[in-house]
Amino acid sequence: DAGVIQSPRHEVTEMGQEVTLRCKPISGHDYLFWYRQTMMRGLELLIYFNNNVPIDDSGMPEDRFSAKMPNASFSTLKIQPSEPRDSAVYFCASRMTANTGELFFGEGSRLTVL
Amino acid sequence: LAKTTQPISMDSYEGQEVNITCSHNNIATNDYITWYQQFPSQGPRFIIQGYKTKVTNEVASLFIPADRKSSTLSLPRVSLSDTAVYYCLVGPIYNQGGKLIFGQGTELSVKP
């Protein structure tokens, strides 16, 4: 398996622009997580899905952030409008309920908002 | 959710054994303890998981006392490539929920 695939790997944008981050989980995994990592706040859980349904979005910073999972093989995290404080590395991870619960992370999307 | 507390940083030298302890005083009956390793510019990677007593795999050992309020990750004979951030997570696995929260982690620096 190719692992969790995220795109883009790097994005530089200007304040006010819309940003869309994409994630393809490992086939067969039924949980998908979006995390954000910064030096100041560490690794924060933003939202997670189970069987494509959002279960807990309490970590989403504000209404500018939204996440969708239209099918089992694709998820997006959208920021609109983006702000400089959104600059971070965004990780997507997936896991399969039936195994040890191990999280498999993608390589991350590094976002810089100018 | 069980809160975890780890040392922020640790230093070691090549060839030494490193033990990183994590406190989780309010661990629940259904919770497992999982450790992840993160290198710069990469996502965290699973190292080891346990429920009680001792677990060992090819890279580490995990010691969990009977009260389960703490756990210790043991890395035998570390090398420079073990320099990374190590996270302790506590939470249910299998069919019992998915909210997995990372603490601040322990930054391990291995020196020659």
Interface residues (C-beta under 8 A of the other chain):
Chain A: V4 Y31 F33 Y35 G42 L43 E44 L45 Y48 N50 I55 D56 F91 A93 R95 T97 A98 T100 G101 E102 L103 F104 F105 G106 E107 G108
Chain B: Y32 T34 Y36 S41 Q42 G43 P44 R45 F46 Q49 Y87 G91 P92 I93 Y94 N95 G98 K99 L100 I101 F102 G103 Q104 G105
